[in-house]
Amino acid sequence: MTGTGGRRTGAAVEWLVSAASDPEGRRRRWESDPRGLVLLPAGRHWDVLVLPGRIAGPTLDVLKRLTGRPGPVLADFGAVRRGPATAPRMGFFVPPGVSEWWVATGTHTAGRGAWVVLPYPGRTAGGVRWLVLPDGSGTLTDPALLELAMHEAAALVACEGEG
């Protein structure tokens, strides 16, 4: 891999596959899969909080304003085609264990014992793509900031609905 983008992608791949019991095997499978998808366990290095489409985008916007760069974020644009949602669901990567206590209407969690399907960093696969790539260092979204961003986003969405 050459260039900054290649190093960044390589670091993201290394960090993601390190969650597997067989990182090298997962990496080989990921890189050889024409669909560019791999199944990785949640709960070891991260949990994933999946927000519904209507609130997800505004939450990401608020979070970027608060932090500059949040932890990894996935978007499922395939869900937009399959259902009545007008915006993609988004998965925010948070510290392990958060899914055990997280409660929010319409939010789904993936933690210990759950598996997530991830596209290769920089690729789109089956409508799923990274909006914020992992940085390779393990940076995750602070759940308190995510909750704050969700509250602000909900207020923004409610105000738009009134107008």
MIDOSE-1310 file (N, C-alpha, C; in nm, 2 decimals, decimal comma, always signed):
residues 163
mtgt	+0,08/-0,12/+0,00/+0,00/+0,00/+0,00/+0,09/+0,12/+0,00; +0,05/+0,22/-0,08/+0,13/+0,34/-0,09/+0,04/+0,46/-0,06; +0,10/+0,57/-0,02/+0,03/+0,69/+0,00/-0,04/+0,69/+0,14; -0,08/+0,80/+0,18/-0,15/+0,82/+0,31/-0,28/+0,74/+0,32
ggrr	-0,36/+0,74/+0,21/-0,48/+0,67/+0,21/-0,46/+0,52/+0,23; -0,36/+0,46/+0,16/-0,32/+0,32/+0,18/-0,28/+0,29/+0,32; -0,20/+0,37/+0,38/-0,16/+0,35/+0,52/-0,28/+0,35/+0,61; -0,37/+0,45/+0,59/-0,49/+0,47/+0,67/-0,58/+0,34/+0,66
tgaa	-0,60/+0,30/+0,53/-0,68/+0,18/+0,51/-0,62/+0,06/+0,57; -0,49/+0,04/+0,56/-0,42/-0,07/+0,62/-0,43/-0,07/+0,77; -0,42/+0,04/+0,83/-0,43/+0,05/+0,98/-0,57/+0,02/+1,02; -0,67/+0,06/+0,94/-0,81/+0,03/+0,97/-0,84/-0,12/+0,96
vewl	-0,78/-0,18/+0,86/-0,80/-0,32/+0,84/-0,74/-0,40/+0,96; -0,61/-0,36/+0,99/-0,54/-0,43/+1,10/-0,62/-0,42/+1,23; -0,67/-0,30/+1,26/-0,75/-0,28/+1,38/-0,88/-0,36/+1,38; -0,95/-0,36/+1,27/-1,08/-0,43/+1,26/-1,06/-0,58/+1,28
vsaa	-0,96/-0,64/+1,20/-0,95/-0,78/+1,21/-0,89/-0,83/+1,34; -0,82/-0,74/+1,41/-0,77/-0,78/+1,54/-0,88/-0,82/+1,64; -1,00/-0,79/+1,61/-1,12/-0,83/+1,70/-1,15/-0,98/+1,68; -1,10/-1,04/+1,57/-1,13/-1,18/+1,54/-1,03/-1,27/+1,61
sdpe	-1,07/-1,40/+1,64/-0,98/-1,49/+1,70/-0,87/-1,54/+1,60; -0,89/-1,52/+1,47/-0,80/-1,55/+1,37/-0,78/-1,43/+1,27; -0,71/-1,33/+1,32/-0,70/-1,20/+1,24/-0,65/-1,22/+1,10; -0,54/-1,30/+1,08/-0,48/-1,32/+0,95/-0,58/-1,39/+0,86
grrr	-0,65/-1,49/+0,91/-0,75/-1,56/+0,83/-0,86/-1,47/+0,79; -0,91/-1,39/+0,88/-1,02/-1,29/+0,84/-0,97/-1,19/+0,74; -0,85/-1,14/+0,75/-0,79/-1,05/+0,66/-0,79/-1,11/+0,52; -0,73/-1,24/+0,51/-0,72/-1,30/+0,38/-0,86/-1,32/+0,32
rwes	-0,96/-1,37/+0,40/-1,09/-1,39/+0,35/-1,15/-1,26/+0,30; -1,13/-1,15/+0,38/-1,19/-1,02/+0,35/-1,13/-0,97/+0,21; -1,00/-0,98/+0,20/-0,94/-0,93/+0,08/-0,97/-1,01/-0,05; -1,00/-1,14/-0,03/-1,03/-1,23/-0,14/-1,18/-1,23/-0,18
dprg	-1,26/-1,18/-0,09/-1,41/-1,19/-0,11/-1,45/-1,08/-0,21; -1,50/-1,11/-0,33/-1,54/-1,01/-0,42/-1,64/-0,91/-0,37; -1,72/-0,96/-0,27/-1,82/-0,87/-0,22/-1,76/-0,77/-0,11; -1,64/-0,81/-0,07/-1,57/-0,72/+0,03/-1,63/-0,71/+0,16
lvll	-1,70/-0,82/+0,21/-1,76/-0,82/+0,34/-1,69/-0,93/+0,43; -1,69/-0,90/+0,56/-1,64/-0,99/+0,66/-1,73/-0,98/+0,78; -1,74/-1,10/+0,85/-1,82/-1,10/+0,97/-1,72/-1,10/+1,09; -1,73/-1,00/+1,17/-1,64/-0,98/+1,29/-1,72/-0,97/+1,42
pagr	-1,66/-1,02/+1,53/-1,74/-1,02/+1,65/-1,74/-0,88/+1,72; -1,85/-0,84/+1,77/-1,86/-0,72/+1,85/-1,83/-0,76/+1,99; -1,81/-0,66/+2,08/-1,79/-0,68/+2,22/-1,65/-0,70/+2,26; -1,56/-0,72/+2,17/-1,42/-0,73/+2,21/-1,34/-0,60/+2,21
hwdv	-1,34/-0,53/+2,09/-1,28/-0,40/+2,08/-1,38/-0,29/+2,07; -1,50/-0,32/+2,04/-1,61/-0,22/+2,02/-1,74/-0,29/+2,03; -1,84/-0,20/+2,06/-1,98/-0,24/+2,04/-2,03/-0,14/+1,93; -2,15/-0,18/+1,88/-2,20/-0,09/+1,77/-2,35/-0,05/+1,81
lvlp	-2,37/+0,07/+1,81/-2,51/+0,13/+1,83/-2,57/+0,17/+1,70; -2,68/+0,11/+1,66/-2,74/+0,13/+1,53/-2,86/+0,22/+1,55; -2,85/+0,34/+1,49/-2,96/+0,44/+1,50/-3,04/+0,44/+1,38; -3,17/+0,46/+1,40/-3,26/+0,47/+1,28/-3,23/+0,59/+1,19
gria	-3,27/+0,57/+1,06/-3,23/+0,67/+0,96/-3,27/+0,81/+0,99; -3,39/+0,84/+1,04/-3,43/+0,97/+1,06/-3,35/+1,05/+1,16; -3,29/+0,99/+1,26/-3,21/+1,06/+1,36/-3,06/+1,04/+1,34; -3,02/+0,94/+1,26/-2,88/+0,90/+1,24/-2,80/+1,01/+1,18
gptl	-2,84/+1,06/+1,06/-2,77/+1,16/+0,99/-2,75/+1,29/+1,08; -2,86/+1,34/+1,13/-2,84/+1,46/+1,22/-2,75/+1,44/+1,34; -2,76/+1,32/+1,39/-2,67/+1,28/+1,51/-2,53/+1,29/+1,47; -2,50/+1,23/+1,35/-2,36/+1,23/+1,30/-2,31/+1,38/+1,28
dvlk	-2,40/+1,46/+1,22/-2,36/+1,60/+1,20/-2,33/+1,67/+1,33; -2,41/+1,65/+1,43/-2,39/+1,71/+1,56/-2,26/+1,66/+1,62; -2,24/+1,53/+1,62/-2,12/+1,46/+1,67/-2,00/+1,52/+1,61; -2,00/+1,54/+1,48/-1,88/+1,59/+1,41/-1,85/+1,73/+1,46
rltg	-1,96/+1,81/+1,48/-1,94/+1,94/+1,53/-1,88/+1,94/+1,67; -1,92/+1,85/+1,75/-1,88/+1,84/+1,89/-1,73/+1,79/+1,90; -1,70/+1,69/+1,82/-1,57/+1,62/+1,83/-1,47/+1,64/+1,72; -1,52/+1,69/+1,61/-1,43/+1,70/+1,49/-1,43/+1,57/+1,42
rpgp	-1,39/+1,46/+1,48/-1,39/+1,33/+1,42/-1,43/+1,23/+1,52; -1,55/+1,17/+1,50/-1,60/+1,07/+1,59/-1,53/+0,93/+1,56; -1,56/+0,83/+1,63/-1,51/+0,70/+1,60/-1,58/+0,65/+1,47; -1,55/+0,53/+1,43/-1,60/+0,47/+1,31/-1,75/+0,47/+1,30
vlad	-1,80/+0,50/+1,18/-1,95/+0,50/+1,16/-1,98/+0,43/+1,02; -2,07/+0,34/+1,03/-2,12/+0,27/+0,91/-2,25/+0,32/+0,87; -2,29/+0,32/+0,74/-2,42/+0,35/+0,70/-2,47/+0,23/+0,61; -2,60/+0,20/+0,63/-2,66/+0,09/+0,55/-2,76/+0,16/+0,46
fgav	-2,71/+0,19/+0,34/-2,80/+0,25/+0,23/-2,89/+0,15/+0,17; -2,86/+0,02/+0,19/-2,95/-0,08/+0,14/-3,08/-0,08/+0,21; -3,08/-0,04/+0,34/-3,21/-0,04/+0,42/-3,30/+0,07/+0,36; -3,25/+0,17/+0,30/-3,33/+0,28/+0,24/-3,41/+0,22/+0,13
rrgp	-3,35/+0,13/+0,05/-3,42/+0,07/-0,07/-3,52/-0,03/-0,02; -3,50/-0,10/+0,10/-3,58/-0,21/+0,14/-3,70/-0,16/+0,22; -3,70/-0,04/+0,27/-3,81/+0,00/+0,36/-3,85/+0,14/+0,34; -3,94/+0,19/+0,43/-3,99/+0,32/+0,42/-3,90/+0,43/+0,47
atap	-3,79/+0,39/+0,52/-3,69/+0,50/+0,58/-3,65/+0,59/+0,46; -3,63/+0,71/+0,50/-3,58/+0,81/+0,40/-3,43/+0,84/+0,41; -3,37/+0,78/+0,51/-3,23/+0,80/+0,53/-3,17/+0,67/+0,58; -3,04/+0,65/+0,56/-2,98/+0,52/+0,60/-2,97/+0,51/+0,75
rmgf	-2,98/+0,38/+0,80/-2,94/+0,35/+0,94/-2,79/+0,37/+0,95; -2,74/+0,40/+1,07/-2,60/+0,42/+1,09/-2,56/+0,35/+1,22; -2,44/+0,28/+1,21/-2,38/+0,21/+1,32/-2,27/+0,29/+1,37; -2,27/+0,33/+1,50/-2,17/+0,41/+1,57/-2,09/+0,32/+1,66
fvpp	-1,96/+0,31/+1,64/-1,87/+0,22/+1,71/-1,83/+0,29/+1,85; -1,87/+0,22/+1,96/-1,85/+0,27/+2,09/-1,77/+0,17/+2,17; -1,73/+0,21/+2,29/-1,65/+0,11/+2,37/-1,72/-0,02/+2,40; -1,65/-0,13/+2,42/-1,72/-0,25/+2,45/-1,79/-0,24/+2,59
gvse	-1,91/-0,31/+2,59/-1,99/-0,30/+2,71/-2,10/-0,20/+2,71; -2,09/-0,10/+2,62/-2,19/+0,00/+2,62/-2,33/-0,06/+2,58; -2,33/-0,16/+2,50/-2,46/-0,22/+2,45/-2,53/-0,29/+2,57; -2,46/-0,32/+2,68/-2,53/-0,39/+2,79/-2,62/-0,29/+2,87
wwva	-2,59/-0,16/+2,86/-2,67/-0,07/+2,94/-2,74/+0,04/+2,85; -2,72/+0,04/+2,73/-2,77/+0,14/+2,64/-2,92/+0,12/+2,62; -3,00/+0,22/+2,64/-3,14/+0,21/+2,61/-3,18/+0,34/+2,54; -3,24/+0,33/+2,42/-3,28/+0,44/+2,34/-3,39/+0,38/+2,24
tgth	-3,50/+0,45/+2,23/-3,61/+0,40/+2,15/-3,56/+0,39/+2,00; -3,58/+0,28/+1,94/-3,55/+0,26/+1,80/-3,40/+0,23/+1,77; -3,32/+0,23/+1,88/-3,18/+0,20/+1,86/-3,15/+0,05/+1,89; -3,07/-0,01/+1,80/-3,04/-0,15/+1,82/-2,89/-0,15/+1,86
tagr	-2,85/-0,26/+1,93/-2,71/-0,27/+1,98/-2,65/-0,40/+1,93; -2,52/-0,40/+1,92/-2,44/-0,52/+1,89/-2,33/-0,52/+1,99; -2,32/-0,61/+2,08/-2,22/-0,62/+2,18/-2,17/-0,77/+2,19; -2,11/-0,80/+2,31/-2,06/-0,94/+2,33/-2,16/-1,04/+2,28
gawv	-2,11/-1,14/+2,20/-2,20/-1,24/+2,15/-2,26/-1,21/+2,01; -2,25/-1,09/+1,97/-2,31/-1,05/+1,84/-2,20/-1,04/+1,74; -2,24/-1,05/+1,61/-2,15/-1,04/+1,50/-2,19/-0,93/+1,41; -2,10/-0,86/+1,35/-2,14/-0,75/+1,25/-2,07/-0,78/+1,12
vlpy	-2,15/-0,75/+1,01/-2,10/-0,76/+0,88/-2,04/-0,63/+0,84; -1,91/-0,63/+0,80/-1,84/-0,50/+0,77/-1,79/-0,50/+0,63; -1,80/-0,39/+0,56/-1,73/-0,38/+0,43/-1,58/-0,35/+0,45; -1,51/-0,39/+0,35/-1,36/-0,35/+0,36/-1,35/-0,20/+0,36
pgrt	-1,26/-0,14/+0,44/-1,25/+0,00/+0,45/-1,23/+0,06/+0,31; -1,31/+0,16/+0,28/-1,30/+0,23/+0,15/-1,38/+0,17/+0,04; -1,45/+0,06/+0,07/-1,54/+0,00/-0,03/-1,68/+0,00/+0,02; -1,77/+0,00/-0,08/-1,92/-0,02/-0,05/-1,95/-0,16/-0,08
aggv	-2,03/-0,23/+0,00/-2,07/-0,36/-0,02/-2,21/-0,38/+0,02; -2,30/-0,42/-0,08/-2,44/-0,44/-0,04/-2,51/-0,32/+0,02; -2,47/-0,21/-0,02/-2,53/-0,08/+0,03/-2,47/-0,04/+0,16; -2,38/-0,11/+0,22/-2,31/-0,07/+0,34/-2,18/-0,01/+0,31
rwlv	-2,15/+0,11/+0,37/-2,02/+0,17/+0,35/-1,98/+0,25/+0,48; -1,86/+0,28/+0,49/-1,80/+0,36/+0,60/-1,83/+0,50/+0,57; -1,89/+0,58/+0,67/-1,89/+0,72/+0,66/-1,77/+0,78/+0,73; -1,73/+0,72/+0,84/-1,61/+0,75/+0,91/-1,53/+0,63/+0,93
lpdg	-1,42/+0,62/+0,86/-1,33/+0,50/+0,86/-1,27/+0,49/+1,00; -1,24/+0,37/+1,05/-1,16/+0,35/+1,17/-1,02/+0,41/+1,14; -0,97/+0,47/+1,24/-0,83/+0,54/+1,22/-0,72/+0,44/+1,25; -0,75/+0,32/+1,29/-0,65/+0,22/+1,32/-0,59/+0,23/+1,46
sgtl	-0,62/+0,33/+1,53/-0,57/+0,35/+1,67/-0,67/+0,30/+1,78; -0,79/+0,27/+1,74/-0,89/+0,23/+1,83/-0,98/+0,34/+1,88; -0,98/+0,46/+1,81/-1,06/+0,57/+1,85/-1,21/+0,52/+1,83; -1,29/+0,55/+1,94/-1,43/+0,51/+1,94/-1,51/+0,64/+1,98
tdpa	-1,64/+0,63/+1,95/-1,72/+0,74/+1,99/-1,76/+0,73/+2,14; -1,74/+0,84/+2,21/-1,78/+0,85/+2,35/-1,93/+0,84/+2,36; -1,98/+0,74/+2,44/-2,13/+0,72/+2,44/-2,20/+0,84/+2,50; -2,14/+0,91/+2,60/-2,20/+1,03/+2,65/-2,22/+1,14/+2,55
llel	-2,12/+1,16/+2,47/-2,13/+1,25/+2,36/-2,23/+1,21/+2,25; -2,23/+1,08/+2,23/-2,33/+1,03/+2,13/-2,47/+1,06/+2,18; -2,50/+1,03/+2,31/-2,63/+1,06/+2,37/-2,66/+1,21/+2,36; -2,57/+1,29/+2,39/-2,59/+1,44/+2,38/-2,62/+1,48/+2,23
amhe	-2,55/+1,42/+2,14/-2,57/+1,45/+2,00/-2,71/+1,40/+1,95; -2,75/+1,28/+2,01/-2,88/+1,23/+1,97/-2,99/+1,32/+2,02; -2,98/+1,37/+2,14/-3,08/+1,47/+2,20/-3,09/+1,59/+2,11; -2,97/+1,65/+2,08/-2,98/+1,77/+2,00/-3,03/+1,74/+1,86
aaal	-3,00/+1,63/+1,80/-3,05/+1,59/+1,67/-3,20/+1,57/+1,68; -3,25/+1,50/+1,78/-3,39/+1,48/+1,80/-3,47/+1,62/+1,80; -3,41/+1,71/+1,87/-3,47/+1,84/+1,88/-3,47/+1,91/+1,74; -3,37/+1,90/+1,67/-3,36/+1,95/+1,53/-3,46/+1,89/+1,44
vace	-3,47/+1,76/+1,45/-3,57/+1,68/+1,37/-3,71/+1,72/+1,40; -3,74/+1,74/+1,53/-3,87/+1,78/+1,58/-3,91/+1,92/+1,53; -3,81/+2,01/+1,53/-3,83/+2,15/+1,49/-3,86/+2,15/+1,34; -3,79/+2,06/+1,26/-3,81/+2,05/+1,12/-3,96/+2,00/+1,09
geg	-4,00/+1,91/+1,17/-4,14/+1,85/+1,15/-4,25/+1,95/+1,18; -4,22/+2,05/+1,26/-4,32/+2,16/+1,29/-4,33/+2,26/+1,18; -4,22/+2,27/+1,10/-4,22/+2,38/+1,00/-4,28/+2,35/+0,88
